[in-house]
Amino acid sequence: MEASLKLKSGDVTLEIEGSEEFVRRHMSTFRTLLGGTAPPVEKAVPEEAPDSLLGWYRRTVPPKLIPSMQDSVLIFAYFLNRVKRQTIFVPEDMKNGFHEVGRAVPKSLLQIMGSLKRDQNLLYSGTKRGEYCIMPQGLKYVENLLGIRKHDLEEQKAKAEAVYTAAVTPPPVEGESQAERLFARLSGDRPGSRTGGDA
């Protein structure tokens, strides 16, 4: 996650941008350069994409809830499954989730995921080594944890389907009905069709 730091003392202003770790590592050096009396740090708020994990997390996870590491893995898996329509994930996806919401990645991430699979039966193995999927009971667990109602799920699905449809539907030809557009696409008469067409 990117961060920026702006320190001002008198007529001297120092700014630094980079990863949060980089900014924190150099903060004391800048304060020393300014005489040790730097004012409070102005922290830049990262912008959220509408379908980003961070945006969804802020809207969905109750502010007073501090999820355990296991719950966090399940919440990230739920987001990938229900919002992004990505049924298979790998440990790297979970690491990215922890980074995106500003939490430290647990050193025992693989053990946590293994426990969720073997002991709690909330995850299962994908078709390839290192791939995971969230079980239906894992989805229900997260819905209960976060208080997600059926209406919320339908709204999330509709948004995800709209994004998917916009990405795969070719632009309409003037005067063409939706049925004609679909038929042309399926029969291969248009670019982006299933059979390839003469593009």
VMD Tcl script that draws the C-alpha trace (Angstrom):
set ca {
  {0.00 0.00 0.00}
  {1.38 3.38 -0.96}
  {1.80 6.15 1.62}
  {3.11 9.68 1.65}
  {4.58 11.80 4.40}
  {4.87 15.57 4.50}
  {6.87 17.25 7.27}
  {7.09 21.01 7.61}
  {9.21 23.07 9.98}
  {9.34 26.81 9.42}
  {10.02 27.39 5.75}
  {11.42 23.87 5.14}
  {9.10 21.16 3.81}
  {10.16 17.56 3.24}
  {8.00 15.02 1.43}
  {8.45 11.28 0.96}
  {6.31 8.76 -0.93}
  {6.55 4.99 -1.16}
  {5.38 1.87 0.59}
  {4.21 2.26 4.18}
  {7.27 0.33 5.36}
  {9.63 2.64 3.44}
  {7.94 5.79 4.79}
  {8.00 4.50 8.38}
  {11.66 3.50 8.05}
  {12.68 7.02 6.97}
  {10.32 9.03 9.19}
  {12.81 9.43 12.06}
  {15.54 10.56 9.67}
  {13.33 13.34 8.35}
  {12.34 14.42 11.84}
  {16.02 14.61 12.76}
  {16.71 16.73 9.67}
  {13.99 19.15 10.74}
  {15.37 19.51 14.25}
  {13.35 16.78 15.92}
  {10.18 18.84 16.24}
  {8.06 17.80 13.31}
  {4.32 18.50 13.39}
  {1.80 15.64 13.11}
  {2.12 13.54 9.98}
  {-0.34 14.08 7.14}
  {-1.12 10.61 5.83}
  {-2.46 10.26 2.31}
  {-5.59 8.13 2.07}
  {-5.30 5.60 -0.76}
  {-8.03 5.75 -3.36}
  {-10.32 2.75 -3.58}
  {-11.48 1.13 -6.77}
  {-15.23 0.47 -6.62}
  {-14.73 -3.31 -6.70}
  {-11.56 -3.38 -4.58}
  {-11.17 -5.56 -1.53}
  {-10.45 -2.52 0.64}
  {-13.63 -0.73 -0.43}
  {-15.74 -3.85 0.05}
  {-14.03 -4.62 3.39}
  {-14.75 -1.12 4.71}
  {-18.40 -1.34 3.65}
  {-18.99 -4.92 4.81}
  {-16.87 -5.73 7.87}
  {-18.34 -4.10 10.99}
  {-15.90 -1.47 12.37}
  {-15.87 -3.03 15.85}
  {-15.05 -6.50 14.49}
  {-11.36 -7.40 14.55}
  {-11.26 -10.69 12.64}
  {-8.84 -13.42 13.68}
  {-6.25 -14.51 11.11}
  {-8.42 -17.52 10.22}
  {-11.51 -15.35 9.88}
  {-9.55 -12.90 7.71}
  {-8.54 -15.70 5.32}
  {-12.18 -16.76 5.08}
  {-13.33 -13.15 4.55}
  {-10.80 -12.69 1.71}
  {-11.85 -16.04 0.17}
  {-15.50 -14.97 0.46}
  {-14.73 -11.67 -1.31}
  {-12.94 -13.48 -4.15}
  {-15.78 -15.99 -4.51}
  {-18.85 -13.77 -4.14}
  {-17.68 -10.39 -5.42}
  {-14.88 -11.16 -7.89}
  {-16.41 -14.49 -8.99}
  {-13.00 -16.16 -8.53}
  {-13.62 -19.60 -7.06}
  {-9.99 -20.73 -6.90}
  {-7.36 -18.84 -4.95}
  {-3.78 -19.37 -3.81}
  {-1.89 -18.25 -0.69}
  {-0.56 -15.23 -2.62}
  {-4.16 -13.98 -2.97}
  {-4.50 -14.14 0.81}
  {-1.19 -12.26 1.30}
  {-2.47 -9.57 -1.06}
  {-5.68 -9.39 0.98}
  {-3.80 -8.83 4.24}
  {-1.66 -6.14 2.58}
  {-4.65 -4.40 1.01}
  {-6.57 -4.06 4.29}
  {-3.43 -2.96 6.14}
  {-2.87 -6.04 8.29}
  {0.35 -7.97 8.77}
  {0.56 -11.24 6.87}
  {0.70 -14.09 9.39}
  {3.92 -16.09 9.25}
  {1.83 -19.23 9.63}
  {-0.48 -18.46 6.67}
  {-0.05 -21.89 5.07}
  {-0.75 -23.63 8.39}
  {-3.85 -21.46 8.89}
  {-5.14 -22.37 5.44}
  {-4.32 -26.05 6.05}
  {-6.22 -25.98 9.34}
  {-9.24 -24.36 7.68}
  {-9.15 -27.19 5.15}
  {-8.31 -30.25 7.30}
  {-9.64 -29.43 10.75}
  {-12.56 -27.08 10.15}
  {-13.66 -28.21 6.67}
  {-14.26 -24.59 5.55}
  {-11.80 -24.71 2.61}
  {-10.96 -27.51 0.18}
  {-8.13 -28.16 -2.27}
  {-8.36 -27.00 -5.84}
  {-7.34 -29.16 -8.80}
  {-3.67 -28.12 -8.60}
  {-1.27 -28.15 -5.67}
  {-1.50 -24.94 -3.65}
  {-4.97 -24.02 -4.91}
  {-7.90 -23.61 -2.53}
  {-11.65 -23.05 -2.74}
  {-14.06 -21.96 -0.03}
  {-16.69 -24.54 0.97}
  {-20.41 -23.63 1.15}
  {-20.18 -23.87 4.94}
  {-17.25 -21.42 4.80}
  {-19.42 -18.97 2.86}
  {-22.22 -19.35 5.43}
  {-19.73 -18.88 8.28}
  {-18.56 -15.54 6.80}
  {-22.14 -14.42 6.12}
  {-23.03 -15.10 9.77}
  {-19.81 -13.45 11.00}
  {-20.41 -10.28 8.99}
  {-24.20 -10.25 9.25}
  {-24.68 -10.45 5.48}
  {-28.30 -10.96 4.52}
  {-29.66 -12.66 1.40}
  {-30.62 -9.26 -0.07}
  {-27.00 -8.10 0.25}
  {-25.80 -11.22 -1.58}
  {-28.23 -10.67 -4.45}
  {-27.05 -7.07 -4.76}
  {-23.38 -8.18 -4.77}
  {-24.11 -10.82 -7.43}
  {-25.97 -8.30 -9.62}
  {-23.04 -5.87 -9.47}
  {-20.52 -8.61 -10.27}
  {-22.65 -9.85 -13.18}
  {-22.97 -6.31 -14.55}
  {-19.20 -5.87 -14.49}
  {-18.68 -9.28 -16.14}
  {-21.34 -8.65 -18.80}
  {-19.86 -5.25 -19.65}
  {-16.44 -6.85 -20.08}
  {-17.53 -9.68 -22.41}
  {-20.38 -8.14 -24.41}
  {-19.34 -6.58 -27.71}
  {-20.71 -3.13 -28.49}
  {-24.05 -3.16 -30.33}
  {-24.32 -2.54 -34.04}
  {-26.71 0.30 -34.80}
  {-30.28 -0.96 -35.22}
  {-29.47 -4.45 -33.96}
  {-31.67 -6.00 -31.27}
  {-30.21 -7.74 -28.23}
  {-31.37 -11.12 -29.62}
  {-29.70 -10.41 -32.99}
  {-26.49 -9.38 -31.23}
  {-26.48 -12.57 -29.14}
  {-27.21 -14.76 -32.18}
  {-24.44 -13.08 -34.17}
  {-22.00 -13.56 -31.32}
  {-22.89 -17.24 -30.80}
  {-22.87 -18.04 -34.51}
  {-19.41 -16.56 -35.00}
  {-20.40 -13.61 -37.16}
  {-18.88 -11.03 -34.78}
  {-15.50 -10.46 -33.14}
  {-15.48 -11.91 -29.64}
  {-17.85 -14.72 -30.59}
  {-17.43 -18.26 -29.31}
  {-16.52 -19.70 -32.71}
  {-14.12 -16.92 -33.58}
  {-15.85 -15.47 -36.69}
  {-14.04 -13.59 -39.41}
  {-12.55 -10.78 -37.38}
}
mol new
graphics top color blue
foreach p $ca { graphics top sphere $p radius 0.5 }
foreach p [lrange $ca 0 end-1] q [lrange $ca 1 end] { graphics top cylinder $p $q radius 0.2 }
display resetview
